[in-house]
Amino acid sequence: METGEKPKPKKVNIHTLPFTKGFYISNDYFVVGGYDKVPITFKKIDGQWKNSKVLDEGFNSYKDFTIAEGDSS
């Protein structure tokens, strides 16, 4: 990405209720939470965002999701 170029939005395909909040904890880590009250971290690896960890270990069903590039609309 060139300086001043706007980054493309990412769309998260996940079988849960929607995320309502998110924040960066570093340049390579992003934490989200939402209506399910299960915080999830994402890590940027080789320029791609990957699901990193479900912070509430009691919810194992959240491990099956992917991130797809695309328009956020």
N, C-alpha and C positions, 0 to 999 in steps of 0.2 A: 504494500500500500504506500502510495506516495504521500509526502507531507501535504496536509490540507485536504486530502481525499477523505471523504466520509466513509466510515466502515459500513459494510452491508449488514443488515439485521439478521439474526439467527432465529430460527423457529424451533421450538422444543416439542417433539412428539412424545407425549407421556400419557399413560392411562390413569390419571389422577384428577383431582379437582385442580382448578387453575392456581398458578402462583400469583401472589399479590404484591410481594415485596422482594427486592433483591439488592445486594450491595457487594462491591468489590472489597476483599480484604487484602489484596495485593494485585499487581498487574496480571497475574496468572491464576488467581482464585476468585470465584464468584459464588456467593451463597444466596439461595432463594428459599422462600417459604410461602405458604399460602393457606387455602381453606382446609387442607388436610392436616395442618399443624405439624408437618414433617420437614424439617430443614434439610436441604440437599446442597452439597458443594459441587462445583464444576471446576475443572482444571484445564488450562490451555496447554496443549501438548502439540508441538510442531505446527503451531498456528491454528489448530482446531480445538474447539471446546469439547471436552469429554466429561461425562458424569464421573465424579470422583468418589463421593461417599455420601451415604444416607446417615445423617448425624444422630438419628434415633434408631438404634439397632433393633428395636422391637418391630420395625416395619420392613420386613424383607421383601415384600411384594413390589417395592419401588425400584428395585434394581434393574428391571427390564424396561429401559427407555433409551431413546437415541436422540441425537441432535441433528437436525437437518438444516442445511443452508436454505434460505428462501426469504421471501417477502413476509414481513410480520403481519400483513393485513389479511 
